[in-house]
């Protein structure tokens, strides 16, 4: 489970983007201090302007990718990932332009 904060630069206006995602990871190579994983998930985002242009301010965000984790402190891992992601409103509106992209993610994974 993770939070998303970012920005989108659209031809008509820029937008601040916020949301949350649920991601499932399979650590197919796991060592003491690092691992390699594949992931898939989906989430929701809100934005201060329609994203993509002509769409809506509320969208769904399925994604899939791969990455690595490294121990940085007890119970905390650095998370680096490259993934495909999609943004659209899943036809909840009559206008449903979608966006597909490749992105790089970095973050901290905390054990609860």
C-alpha positions as CSV (number, residue, x, y, z in Angstrom):
1,X,0.0,0.0,0.0
2,X,1.5,3.4,-0.9
3,X,0.7,7.0,-1.5
4,X,1.3,8.9,-4.7
5,X,2.1,12.6,-5.0
6,X,3.3,14.2,-8.2
7,X,2.5,16.5,-11.1
8,X,1.2,16.2,-14.6
9,X,2.0,18.6,-17.3
10,X,-0.9,18.8,-19.7
11,X,-1.3,21.0,-22.9
12,X,-4.2,22.9,-21.3
13,X,-3.0,23.2,-17.7
14,X,-0.6,21.6,-15.2
15,X,-2.1,19.5,-12.3
16,X,-1.1,18.4,-8.9
17,X,-1.8,14.6,-8.6
18,X,-2.4,12.7,-5.4
19,X,-3.7,9.2,-4.6
20,X,-3.1,5.7,-3.3
21,X,-2.3,2.3,-4.7
22,X,-2.3,-1.3,-3.6
23,X,0.6,-3.2,-5.1
24,X,1.5,-6.9,-4.9
25,X,5.2,-7.9,-5.2
26,X,6.8,-11.2,-5.8
27,X,10.5,-11.2,-4.6
28,X,11.7,-13.9,-6.9
29,X,15.4,-13.3,-5.9
30,X,15.7,-12.6,-2.2
31,X,19.0,-12.2,-0.3
32,X,19.9,-11.0,3.2
33,X,20.2,-7.3,2.4
34,X,18.5,-6.9,-1.1
35,X,15.9,-8.5,-3.4
36,X,14.6,-8.4,-7.0
37,X,10.9,-8.3,-7.5
38,X,8.1,-8.2,-10.1
39,X,4.9,-6.2,-9.2
40,X,1.4,-5.5,-10.3
41,X,-1.2,-3.3,-8.8
42,X,-4.0,-0.7,-9.1
43,X,-4.9,2.5,-7.5
44,X,-6.8,5.8,-7.7
45,X,-5.7,9.3,-8.2
46,X,-7.2,12.7,-7.9
47,X,-5.9,15.8,-9.7
48,X,-6.4,19.6,-9.6
49,X,-7.2,19.5,-13.3
50,X,-8.3,16.8,-15.8
51,X,-5.6,14.2,-16.5
52,X,-5.2,13.4,-19.3
53,X,-6.5,16.5,-21.1
54,X,-10.2,16.0,-21.9
55,X,-10.6,13.4,-19.2
56,X,-11.6,13.7,-15.5
57,X,-10.0,14.7,-12.2
58,X,-10.6,11.2,-10.8
59,X,-8.8,8.2,-12.4
60,X,-7.8,4.6,-11.9
61,X,-4.1,3.6,-12.2
62,X,-3.3,0.0,-13.0
63,X,0.5,-0.8,-13.2
64,X,3.1,-3.6,-13.6
65,X,6.8,-3.5,-13.3
66,X,10.0,-4.8,-11.7
67,X,12.5,-3.4,-9.2
68,X,14.9,-3.9,-6.4
69,X,14.9,-3.3,-2.6
70,X,17.9,-2.7,-0.4
71,X,18.1,-2.7,3.5
72,X,18.9,0.8,4.8
73,X,17.9,0.4,8.4
74,X,16.3,-2.2,10.6
75,X,12.7,-2.7,9.1
76,X,13.3,-0.1,6.3
77,X,14.2,-0.8,2.7
78,X,15.0,1.5,-0.2
79,X,12.6,0.7,-3.1
80,X,13.5,1.3,-6.8
81,X,11.2,0.3,-9.5
82,X,10.5,0.8,-13.3
83,X,7.0,0.1,-14.4
84,X,4.3,0.6,-17.0
85,X,1.3,2.5,-15.8
86,X,-2.1,3.5,-17.2
87,X,-4.3,6.5,-16.2
88,X,-8.0,6.6,-17.2
89,X,-11.4,7.0,-15.6
90,X,-12.4,3.4,-16.7
91,X,-15.4,4.7,-18.7
92,X,-17.0,6.3,-15.6
93,X,-17.5,9.4,-17.8
94,X,-18.5,9.7,-21.4
95,X,-15.0,11.1,-22.2
96,X,-12.3,8.5,-21.3
97,X,-9.0,9.4,-22.9
98,X,-6.3,7.2,-21.4
99,X,-2.6,7.6,-20.9
100,X,0.1,4.8,-21.0
101,X,3.5,5.6,-19.7
102,X,6.8,4.2,-18.3
103,X,8.0,5.6,-15.1
104,X,10.7,5.3,-12.4
105,X,9.7,5.1,-8.8
106,X,11.8,5.5,-5.6
107,X,10.7,5.2,-2.0
108,X,11.1,3.7,1.4
109,X,9.3,0.5,2.4
110,X,8.5,0.3,6.1
111,X,7.9,-2.9,8.0
112,X,4.8,-2.7,10.3
